[in-house]
């Protein structure tokens, strides 16, 4: 007897959701950086989030 399978999420939906999380984290870190001042680890985290967001934009054709 076949078992019901969960519907597979659409790749575009996953990319959009991921982009929203990355953008939110980026905003939070930028605000934190303004409050506490420049810190190398915050700067690195912000840069990595920007790179991830750019990668998502490229993979989705800018449809975020």
mmCIF file of the N, C-alpha and C atoms, coordinates in Angstrom:
data_MODEL
# 
_entry.id   MODEL 
# 
loop_
_atom_site.group_PDB 
_atom_site.id 
_atom_site.type_symbol 
_atom_site.label_atom_id 
_atom_site.label_alt_id 
_atom_site.label_comp_id 
_atom_site.label_asym_id 
_atom_site.label_entity_id 
_atom_site.label_seq_id 
_atom_site.pdbx_PDB_ins_code 
_atom_site.Cartn_x 
_atom_site.Cartn_y 
_atom_site.Cartn_z 
_atom_site.occupancy 
_atom_site.B_iso_or_equiv 
_atom_site.pdbx_formal_charge 
_atom_site.auth_seq_id 
_atom_site.auth_comp_id 
_atom_site.auth_asym_id 
_atom_site.auth_atom_id 
_atom_site.pdbx_PDB_model_num 
ATOM 1   N N  . UNK A 1 1  ? 0.840  -1.170 0.000   1.00 0.00 ? 1  UNK A N  1 
ATOM 2   C CA . UNK A 1 1  ? 0.000  0.000  0.000   1.00 0.00 ? 1  UNK A CA 1 
ATOM 3   C C  . UNK A 1 1  ? 0.891  1.241  0.000   1.00 0.00 ? 1  UNK A C  1 
ATOM 4   N N  . UNK A 1 2  ? 0.704  2.121  -0.969  1.00 0.00 ? 2  UNK A N  1 
ATOM 5   C CA . UNK A 1 2  ? 1.551  3.319  -1.038  1.00 0.00 ? 2  UNK A CA 1 
ATOM 6   C C  . UNK A 1 2  ? 1.255  4.260  0.130   1.00 0.00 ? 2  UNK A C  1 
ATOM 7   N N  . UNK A 1 3  ? 2.304  4.859  0.626   1.00 0.00 ? 3  UNK A N  1 
ATOM 8   C CA . UNK A 1 3  ? 2.132  5.820  1.722   1.00 0.00 ? 3  UNK A CA 1 
ATOM 9   C C  . UNK A 1 3  ? 2.059  7.222  1.133   1.00 0.00 ? 3  UNK A C  1 
ATOM 10  N N  . UNK A 1 4  ? 1.253  8.058  1.733   1.00 0.00 ? 4  UNK A N  1 
ATOM 11  C CA . UNK A 1 4  ? 1.171  9.431  1.217   1.00 0.00 ? 4  UNK A CA 1 
ATOM 12  C C  . UNK A 1 4  ? 2.497  10.149 1.432   1.00 0.00 ? 4  UNK A C  1 
ATOM 13  N N  . UNK A 1 5  ? 2.860  10.916 0.463   1.00 0.00 ? 5  UNK A N  1 
ATOM 14  C CA . UNK A 1 5  ? 4.104  11.675 0.578   1.00 0.00 ? 5  UNK A CA 1 
ATOM 15  C C  . UNK A 1 5  ? 3.776  13.141 0.791   1.00 0.00 ? 5  UNK A C  1 
ATOM 16  N N  . UNK A 1 6  ? 4.682  13.797 1.464   1.00 0.00 ? 6  UNK A N  1 
ATOM 17  C CA . UNK A 1 6  ? 4.504  15.223 1.683   1.00 0.00 ? 6  UNK A CA 1 
ATOM 18  C C  . UNK A 1 6  ? 4.773  15.948 0.380   1.00 0.00 ? 6  UNK A C  1 
ATOM 19  N N  . UNK A 1 7  ? 4.023  16.994 0.108   1.00 0.00 ? 7  UNK A N  1 
ATOM 20  C CA . UNK A 1 7  ? 4.292  17.748 -1.112  1.00 0.00 ? 7  UNK A CA 1 
ATOM 21  C C  . UNK A 1 7  ? 5.677  18.378 -1.041  1.00 0.00 ? 7  UNK A C  1 
ATOM 22  N N  . UNK A 1 8  ? 6.369  18.323 -2.160  1.00 0.00 ? 8  UNK A N  1 
ATOM 23  C CA . UNK A 1 8  ? 7.710  18.903 -2.208  1.00 0.00 ? 8  UNK A CA 1 
ATOM 24  C C  . UNK A 1 8  ? 7.592  20.418 -2.330  1.00 0.00 ? 8  UNK A C  1 
ATOM 25  N N  . UNK A 1 9  ? 8.341  21.171 -1.508  1.00 0.00 ? 9  UNK A N  1 
ATOM 26  C CA . UNK A 1 9  ? 8.280  22.627 -1.612  1.00 0.00 ? 9  UNK A CA 1 
ATOM 27  C C  . UNK A 1 9  ? 8.839  23.076 -2.954  1.00 0.00 ? 9  UNK A C  1 
ATOM 28  N N  . UNK A 1 10 ? 8.293  24.146 -3.448  1.00 0.00 ? 10 UNK A N  1 
ATOM 29  C CA . UNK A 1 10 ? 8.746  24.679 -4.724  1.00 0.00 ? 10 UNK A CA 1 
ATOM 30  C C  . UNK A 1 10 ? 10.083 25.370 -4.512  1.00 0.00 ? 10 UNK A C  1 
ATOM 31  N N  . UNK A 1 11 ? 11.054 25.153 -5.419  1.00 0.00 ? 11 UNK A N  1 
ATOM 32  C CA . UNK A 1 11 ? 12.372 25.776 -5.247  1.00 0.00 ? 11 UNK A CA 1 
ATOM 33  C C  . UNK A 1 11 ? 12.308 27.292 -5.150  1.00 0.00 ? 11 UNK A C  1 
ATOM 34  N N  . UNK A 1 12 ? 11.464 27.920 -5.937  1.00 0.00 ? 12 UNK A N  1 
ATOM 35  C CA . UNK A 1 12 ? 11.367 29.379 -5.897  1.00 0.00 ? 12 UNK A CA 1 
ATOM 36  C C  . UNK A 1 12 ? 10.862 29.839 -4.537  1.00 0.00 ? 12 UNK A C  1 
ATOM 37  N N  . UNK A 1 13 ? 9.910  29.100 -3.972  1.00 0.00 ? 13 UNK A N  1 
ATOM 38  C CA . UNK A 1 13 ? 9.372  29.450 -2.649  1.00 0.00 ? 13 UNK A CA 1 
ATOM 39  C C  . UNK A 1 13 ? 10.479 29.341 -1.603  1.00 0.00 ? 13 UNK A C  1 
ATOM 40  N N  . UNK A 1 14 ? 11.282 28.281 -1.664  1.00 0.00 ? 14 UNK A N  1 
ATOM 41  C CA . UNK A 1 14 ? 12.382 28.114 -0.717  1.00 0.00 ? 14 UNK A CA 1 
ATOM 42  C C  . UNK A 1 14 ? 13.395 29.234 -0.856  1.00 0.00 ? 14 UNK A C  1 
ATOM 43  N N  . UNK A 1 15 ? 13.713 29.616 -2.090  1.00 0.00 ? 15 UNK A N  1 
ATOM 44  C CA . UNK A 1 15 ? 14.672 30.686 -2.320  1.00 0.00 ? 15 UNK A CA 1 
ATOM 45  C C  . UNK A 1 15 ? 14.152 32.009 -1.795  1.00 0.00 ? 15 UNK A C  1 
ATOM 46  N N  . UNK A 1 16 ? 12.889 32.265 -2.017  1.00 0.00 ? 16 UNK A N  1 
ATOM 47  C CA . UNK A 1 16 ? 12.294 33.510 -1.539  1.00 0.00 ? 16 UNK A CA 1 
ATOM 48  C C  . UNK A 1 16 ? 12.315 33.562 -0.022  1.00 0.00 ? 16 UNK A C  1 
ATOM 49  N N  . UNK A 1 17 ? 11.948 32.460 0.606   1.00 0.00 ? 17 UNK A N  1 
ATOM 50  C CA . UNK A 1 17 ? 11.954 32.406 2.068   1.00 0.00 ? 17 UNK A CA 1 
ATOM 51  C C  . UNK A 1 17 ? 13.371 32.568 2.607   1.00 0.00 ? 17 UNK A C  1 
ATOM 52  N N  . UNK A 1 18 ? 14.324 31.919 1.977   1.00 0.00 ? 18 UNK A N  1 
ATOM 53  C CA . UNK A 1 18 ? 15.719 32.033 2.404   1.00 0.00 ? 18 UNK A CA 1 
ATOM 54  C C  . UNK A 1 18 ? 16.196 33.474 2.249   1.00 0.00 ? 18 UNK A C  1 
ATOM 55  N N  . UNK A 1 19 ? 15.842 34.102 1.148   1.00 0.00 ? 19 UNK A N  1 
ATOM 56  C CA . UNK A 1 19 ? 16.247 35.482 0.913   1.00 0.00 ? 19 UNK A CA 1 
ATOM 57  C C  . UNK A 1 19 ? 15.657 36.408 1.966   1.00 0.00 ? 19 UNK A C  1 
ATOM 58  N N  . UNK A 1 20 ? 14.416 36.151 2.356   1.00 0.00 ? 20 UNK A N  1 
ATOM 59  C CA . UNK A 1 20 ? 13.790 36.975 3.389   1.00 0.00 ? 20 UNK A CA 1 
ATOM 60  C C  . UNK A 1 20 ? 14.516 36.830 4.723   1.00 0.00 ? 20 UNK A C  1 
ATOM 61  N N  . UNK A 1 21 ? 14.910 35.620 5.057   1.00 0.00 ? 21 UNK A N  1 
ATOM 62  C CA . UNK A 1 21 ? 15.644 35.392 6.309   1.00 0.00 ? 21 UNK A CA 1 
ATOM 63  C C  . UNK A 1 21 ? 17.014 36.072 6.269   1.00 0.00 ? 21 UNK A C  1 
ATOM 64  N N  . UNK A 1 22 ? 17.692 35.943 5.147   1.00 0.00 ? 22 UNK A N  1 
ATOM 65  C CA . UNK A 1 22 ? 19.012 36.559 5.012   1.00 0.00 ? 22 UNK A CA 1 
ATOM 66  C C  . UNK A 1 22 ? 18.889 38.077 5.087   1.00 0.00 ? 22 UNK A C  1 
ATOM 67  N N  . UNK A 1 23 ? 17.901 38.630 4.392   1.00 0.00 ? 23 UNK A N  1 
ATOM 68  C CA . UNK A 1 23 ? 17.719 40.081 4.416   1.00 0.00 ? 23 UNK A CA 1 
ATOM 69  C C  . UNK A 1 23 ? 17.392 40.571 5.824   1.00 0.00 ? 23 UNK A C  1 
ATOM 70  N N  . UNK A 1 24 ? 16.580 39.818 6.541   1.00 0.00 ? 24 UNK A N  1 
ATOM 71  C CA . UNK A 1 24 ? 16.233 40.184 7.911   1.00 0.00 ? 24 UNK A CA 1 
ATOM 72  C C  . UNK A 1 24 ? 17.466 40.139 8.814   1.00 0.00 ? 24 UNK A C  1 
ATOM 73  N N  . UNK A 1 25 ? 18.240 39.092 8.688   1.00 0.00 ? 25 UNK A N  1 
ATOM 74  C CA . UNK A 1 25 ? 19.461 38.976 9.497   1.00 0.00 ? 25 UNK A CA 1 
ATOM 75  C C  . UNK A 1 25 ? 20.435 40.097 9.154   1.00 0.00 ? 25 UNK A C  1 
ATOM 76  N N  . UNK A 1 26 ? 20.529 40.440 7.887   1.00 0.00 ? 26 UNK A N  1 
ATOM 77  C CA . UNK A 1 26 ? 21.410 41.520 7.441   1.00 0.00 ? 26 UNK A CA 1 
ATOM 78  C C  . UNK A 1 26 ? 20.990 42.834 8.096   1.00 0.00 ? 26 UNK A C  1 
ATOM 79  N N  . UNK A 1 27 ? 19.695 43.116 8.092   1.00 0.00 ? 27 UNK A N  1 
ATOM 80  C CA . UNK A 1 27 ? 19.180 44.347 8.688   1.00 0.00 ? 27 UNK A CA 1 
ATOM 81  C C  . UNK A 1 27 ? 19.483 44.396 10.188  1.00 0.00 ? 27 UNK A C  1 
ATOM 82  N N  . UNK A 1 28 ? 19.259 43.282 10.871  1.00 0.00 ? 28 UNK A N  1 
ATOM 83  C CA . UNK A 1 28 ? 19.509 43.226 12.309  1.00 0.00 ? 28 UNK A CA 1 
ATOM 84  C C  . UNK A 1 28 ? 20.988 43.470 12.613  1.00 0.00 ? 28 UNK A C  1 
ATOM 85  N N  . UNK A 1 29 ? 21.869 42.853 11.845  1.00 0.00 ? 29 UNK A N  1 
ATOM 86  C CA . UNK A 1 29 ? 23.302 43.035 12.080  1.00 0.00 ? 29 UNK A CA 1 
ATOM 87  C C  . UNK A 1 29 ? 23.751 44.464 11.773  1.00 0.00 ? 29 UNK A C  1 
ATOM 88  N N  . UNK A 1 30 ? 23.205 45.062 10.716  1.00 0.00 ? 30 UNK A N  1 
ATOM 89  C CA . UNK A 1 30 ? 23.559 46.449 10.398  1.00 0.00 ? 30 UNK A CA 1 
ATOM 90  C C  . UNK A 1 30 ? 23.114 47.382 11.529  1.00 0.00 ? 30 UNK A C  1 
ATOM 91  N N  . UNK A 1 31 ? 21.924 47.155 12.079  1.00 0.00 ? 31 UNK A N  1 
ATOM 92  C CA . UNK A 1 31 ? 21.444 47.969 13.191  1.00 0.00 ? 31 UNK A CA 1 
ATOM 93  C C  . UNK A 1 31 ? 22.309 47.769 14.425  1.00 0.00 ? 31 UNK A C  1 
ATOM 94  N N  . UNK A 1 32 ? 22.698 46.528 14.676  1.00 0.00 ? 32 UNK A N  1 
ATOM 95  C CA . UNK A 1 32 ? 23.576 46.240 15.811  1.00 0.00 ? 32 UNK A CA 1 
ATOM 96  C C  . UNK A 1 32 ? 24.922 46.918 15.637  1.00 0.00 ? 32 UNK A C  1 
ATOM 97  N N  . UNK A 1 33 ? 25.431 46.894 14.419  1.00 0.00 ? 33 UNK A N  1 
ATOM 98  C CA . UNK A 1 33 ? 26.719 47.531 14.139  1.00 0.00 ? 33 UNK A CA 1 
ATOM 99  C C  . UNK A 1 33 ? 26.636 49.040 14.400  1.00 0.00 ? 33 UNK A C  1 
ATOM 100 N N  . UNK A 1 34 ? 25.515 49.658 14.057  1.00 0.00 ? 34 UNK A N  1 
ATOM 101 C CA . UNK A 1 34 ? 25.342 51.090 14.317  1.00 0.00 ? 34 UNK A CA 1 
ATOM 102 C C  . UNK A 1 34 ? 25.291 51.365 15.815  1.00 0.00 ? 34 UNK A C  1 
ATOM 103 N N  . UNK A 1 35 ? 24.698 50.462 16.584  1.00 0.00 ? 35 UNK A N  1 
ATOM 104 C CA . UNK A 1 35 ? 24.576 50.661 18.029  1.00 0.00 ? 35 UNK A CA 1 
ATOM 105 C C  . UNK A 1 35 ? 25.901 50.468 18.750  1.00 0.00 ? 35 UNK A C  1 
ATOM 106 N N  . UNK A 1 36 ? 26.645 49.412 18.399  1.00 0.00 ? 36 UNK A N  1 
ATOM 107 C CA . UNK A 1 36 ? 27.862 49.086 19.139  1.00 0.00 ? 36 UNK A CA 1 
ATOM 108 C C  . UNK A 1 36 ? 29.132 49.578 18.460  1.00 0.00 ? 36 UNK A C  1 
ATOM 109 N N  . UNK A 1 37 ? 28.999 50.060 17.244  1.00 0.00 ? 37 UNK A N  1 
ATOM 110 C CA . UNK A 1 37 ? 30.170 50.530 16.523  1.00 0.00 ? 37 UNK A CA 1 
ATOM 111 C C  . UNK A 1 37 ? 30.776 49.429 15.679  1.00 0.00 ? 37 UNK A C  1 
ATOM 112 N N  . UNK A 1 38 ? 31.807 49.794 14.980  1.00 0.00 ? 38 UNK A N  1 
ATOM 113 C CA . UNK A 1 38 ? 32.449 48.850 14.057  1.00 0.00 ? 38 UNK A CA 1 
ATOM 114 C C  . UNK A 1 38 ? 33.148 47.732 14.823  1.00 0.00 ? 38 UNK A C  1 
ATOM 115 N N  . UNK A 1 39 ? 32.940 46.527 14.357  1.00 0.00 ? 39 UNK A N  1 
ATOM 116 C CA . UNK A 1 39 ? 33.583 45.360 14.956  1.00 0.00 ? 39 UNK A CA 1 
ATOM 117 C C  . UNK A 1 39 ? 33.880 44.392 13.815  1.00 0.00 ? 39 UNK A C  1 
ATOM 118 N N  . UNK A 1 40 ? 35.101 43.853 13.762  1.00 0.00 ? 40 UNK A N  1 
ATOM 119 C CA . UNK A 1 40 ? 35.493 43.001 12.632  1.00 0.00 ? 40 UNK A CA 1 
ATOM 120 C C  . UNK A 1 40 ? 34.569 41.803 12.397  1.00 0.00 ? 40 UNK A C  1 
ATOM 121 N N  . UNK A 1 41 ? 34.109 41.175 13.463  1.00 0.00 ? 41 UNK A N  1 
ATOM 122 C CA . UNK A 1 41 ? 33.254 39.997 13.292  1.00 0.00 ? 41 UNK A CA 1 
ATOM 123 C C  . UNK A 1 41 ? 31.871 40.373 12.769  1.00 0.00 ? 41 UNK A C  1 
ATOM 124 N N  . UNK A 1 42 ? 31.353 41.512 13.205  1.00 0.00 ? 42 UNK A N  1 
ATOM 125 C CA . UNK A 1 42 ? 30.075 41.978 12.672  1.00 0.00 ? 42 UNK A CA 1 
ATOM 126 C C  . UNK A 1 42 ? 30.218 42.310 11.195  1.00 0.00 ? 42 UNK A C  1 
ATOM 127 N N  . UNK A 1 43 ? 31.288 42.971 10.848  1.00 0.00 ? 43 UNK A N  1 
ATOM 128 C CA . UNK A 1 43 ? 31.535 43.310 9.447   1.00 0.00 ? 43 UNK A CA 1 
ATOM 129 C C  . UNK A 1 43 ? 31.639 42.073 8.579   1.00 0.00 ? 43 UNK A C  1 
ATOM 130 N N  . UNK A 1 44 ? 32.305 41.057 9.078   1.00 0.00 ? 44 UNK A N  1 
ATOM 131 C CA . UNK A 1 44 ? 32.442 39.805 8.333   1.00 0.00 ? 44 UNK A CA 1 
ATOM 132 C C  . UNK A 1 44 ? 31.092 39.112 8.168   1.00 0.00 ? 44 UNK A C  1 
ATOM 133 N N  . UNK A 1 45 ? 30.298 39.095 9.232   1.00 0.00 ? 45 UNK A N  1 
ATOM 134 C CA . UNK A 1 45 ? 28.973 38.466 9.151   1.00 0.00 ? 45 UNK A CA 1 
ATOM 135 C C  . UNK A 1 45 ? 28.084 39.200 8.146   1.00 0.00 ? 45 UNK A C  1 
ATOM 136 N N  . UNK A 1 46 ? 28.140 40.519 8.158   1.00 0.00 ? 46 UNK A N  1 
ATOM 137 C CA . UNK A 1 46 ? 27.339 41.312 7.222   1.00 0.00 ? 46 UNK A CA 1 
ATOM 138 C C  . UNK A 1 46 ? 27.777 41.030 5.787   1.00 0.00 ? 46 UNK A C  1 
ATOM 139 N N  . UNK A 1 47 ? 29.067 40.980 5.563   1.00 0.00 ? 47 UNK A N  1 
ATOM 140 C CA . UNK A 1 47 ? 29.578 40.696 4.220   1.00 0.00 ? 47 UNK A CA 1 
ATOM 141 C C  . UNK A 1 47 ? 29.132 39.320 3.738   1.00 0.00 ? 47 UNK A C  1 
ATOM 142 N N  . UNK A 1 48 ? 29.195 38.325 4.611   1.00 0.00 ? 48 UNK A N  1 
ATOM 143 C CA . UNK A 1 48 ? 28.776 36.971 4.223   1.00 0.00 ? 48 UNK A CA 1 
ATOM 144 C C  . UNK A 1 48 ? 27.282 36.922 3.907   1.00 0.00 ? 48 UNK A C  1 
ATOM 145 N N  . UNK A 1 49 ? 26.476 37.647 4.668   1.00 0.00 ? 49 UNK A N  1 
ATOM 146 C CA . UNK A 1 49 ? 25.045 37.700 4.377   1.00 0.00 ? 49 UNK A CA 1 
ATOM 147 C C  . UNK A 1 49 ? 24.788 38.395 3.045   1.00 0.00 ? 49 UNK A C  1 
ATOM 148 N N  . UNK A 1 50 ? 25.530 39.453 2.758   1.00 0.00 ? 50 UNK A N  1 
ATOM 149 C CA . UNK A 1 50 ? 25.376 40.136 1.470   1.00 0.00 ? 50 UNK A CA 1 
ATOM 150 C C  . UNK A 1 50 ? 25.737 39.198 0.323   1.00 0.00 ? 50 UNK A C  1 
ATOM 151 N N  . UNK A 1 51 ? 26.798 38.422 0.489   1.00 0.00 ? 51 UNK A N  1 
ATOM 152 C CA . UNK A 1 51 ? 27.197 37.469 -0.556  1.00 0.00 ? 51 UNK A CA 1 
ATOM 153 C C  . UNK A 1 51 ? 26.128 36.392 -0.738  1.00 0.00 ? 51 UNK A C  1 
ATOM 154 N N  . UNK A 1 52 ? 25.563 35.902 0.364   1.00 0.00 ? 52 UNK A N  1 
ATOM 155 C CA . UNK A 1 52 ? 24.520 34.880 0.272   1.00 0.00 ? 52 UNK A CA 1 
ATOM 156 C C  . UNK A 1 52 ? 23.286 35.437 -0.434  1.00 0.00 ? 52 UNK A C  1 
ATOM 157 N N  . UNK A 1 53 ? 22.921 36.662 -0.118  1.00 0.00 ? 53 UNK A N  1 
ATOM 158 C CA . UNK A 1 53 ? 21.760 37.277 -0.748  1.00 0.00 ? 53 UNK A CA 1 
ATOM 159 C C  . UNK A 1 53 ? 22.000 37.481 -2.241  1.00 0.00 ? 53 UNK A C  1 
ATOM 160 N N  . UNK A 1 54 ? 23.206 37.873 -2.603  1.00 0.00 ? 54 UNK A N  1 
ATOM 161 C CA . UNK A 1 54 ? 23.550 38.028 -4.020  1.00 0.00 ? 54 UNK A CA 1 
ATOM 162 C C  . UNK A 1 54 ? 23.509 36.688 -4.744  1.00 0.00 ? 54 UNK A C  1 
ATOM 163 N N  . UNK A 1 55 ? 23.991 35.647 -4.109  1.00 0.00 ? 55 UNK A N  1 
ATOM 164 C CA . UNK A 1 55 ? 23.955 34.309 -4.702  1.00 0.00 ? 55 UNK A CA 1 
ATOM 165 C C  . UNK A 1 55 ? 22.517 33.861 -4.932  1.00 0.00 ? 55 UNK A C  1 
ATOM 166 N N  . UNK A 1 56 ? 21.669 34.083 -3.949  1.00 0.00 ? 56 UNK A N  1 
ATOM 167 C CA . UNK A 1 56 ? 20.249 33.737 -4.106  1.00 0.00 ? 56 UNK A CA 1 
ATOM 168 C C  . UNK A 1 56 ? 19.616 34.525 -5.251  1.00 0.00 ? 56 UNK A C  1 
ATOM 169 N N  . UNK A 1 57 ? 19.965 35.790 -5.353  1.00 0.00 ? 57 UNK A N  1 
ATOM 170 C CA . UNK A 1 57 ? 19.406 36.620 -6.425  1.00 0.00 ? 57 UNK A CA 1 
ATOM 171 C C  . UNK A 1 57 ? 19.829 36.098 -7.790  1.00 0.00 ? 57 UNK A C  1 
ATOM 172 N N  . UNK A 1 58 ? 21.067 35.671 -7.906  1.00 0.00 ? 58 UNK A N  1 
ATOM 173 C CA . UNK A 1 58 ? 21.569 35.130 -9.176  1.00 0.00 ? 58 UNK A CA 1 
ATOM 174 C C  . UNK A 1 58 ? 20.873 33.817 -9.502  1.00 0.00 ? 58 UNK A C  1 
ATOM 175 N N  . UNK A 1 59 ? 20.762 32.938 -8.514  1.00 0.00 ? 59 UNK A N  1 
ATOM 176 C CA . UNK A 1 59 ? 20.154 31.633 -8.747  1.00 0.00 ? 59 UNK A CA 1 
ATOM 177 C C  . UNK A 1 59 ? 18.675 31.721 -9.095  1.00 0.00 ? 59 UNK A C  1 
ATOM 178 N N  . UNK A 1 60 ? 18.002 32.752 -8.617  1.00 0.00 ? 60 UNK A N  1 
ATOM 179 C CA . UNK A 1 60 ? 16.568 32.884 -8.892  1.00 0.00 ? 60 UNK A CA 1 
ATOM 180 C C  . UNK A 1 60 ? 16.298 33.869 -10.020 1.00 0.00 ? 60 UNK A C  1 
ATOM 181 N N  . UNK A 1 61 ? 17.343 34.354 -10.639 1.00 0.00 ? 61 UNK A N  1 
ATOM 182 C CA . UNK A 1 61 ? 17.153 35.329 -11.711 1.00 0.00 ? 61 UNK A CA 1 
ATOM 183 C C  . UNK A 1 61 ? 16.636 36.660 -11.197 1.00 0.00 ? 61 UNK A C  1 
ATOM 184 N N  . UNK A 1 62 ? 16.940 36.972 -9.964  1.00 0.00 ? 62 UNK A N  1 
ATOM 185 C CA . UNK A 1 62 ? 16.515 38.233 -9.368  1.00 0.00 ? 62 UNK A CA 1 
ATOM 186 C C  . UNK A 1 62 ? 15.060 38.235 -8.916  1.00 0.00 ? 62 UNK A C  1 
ATOM 187 N N  . UNK A 1 63 ? 14.419 37.077 -8.932  1.00 0.00 ? 63 UNK A N  1 
ATOM 188 C CA . UNK A 1 63 ? 13.014 36.989 -8.548  1.00 0.00 ? 63 UNK A CA 1 
ATOM 189 C C  . UNK A 1 63 ? 12.883 36.629 -7.082  1.00 0.00 ? 63 UNK A C  1 
ATOM 190 N N  . UNK A 1 64 ? 13.332 37.505 -6.225  1.00 0.00 ? 64 UNK A N  1 
ATOM 191 C CA . UNK A 1 64 ? 13.250 37.244 -4.790  1.00 0.00 ? 64 UNK A CA 1 
ATOM 192 C C  . UNK A 1 64 ? 12.042 37.901 -4.188  1.00 0.00 ? 64 UNK A C  1 
# 
